[in-house]
């Protein structure tokens, strides 16, 4: 399933997670609205991707019952 998600662009790699964490930490530390907006945007992208991953996984479960 991991390679399938990678193939259709529905996976996060370690660098993306680290970047989002760094943006969040910067926003917390600086308190600047620009940094906060950047962190929120990154978290929104991750949430959207997670939802798409869940939808794709559920679709695969329905299409191939018993395999996933």
ABEGO torsion letter per residue (X at the ends): XAAAAAAAGABBBAAAAAAAAAAAAAAAAAGBAAAAAAAAAAAAAAAAAAAAAAAAAAAAAAABBGAX
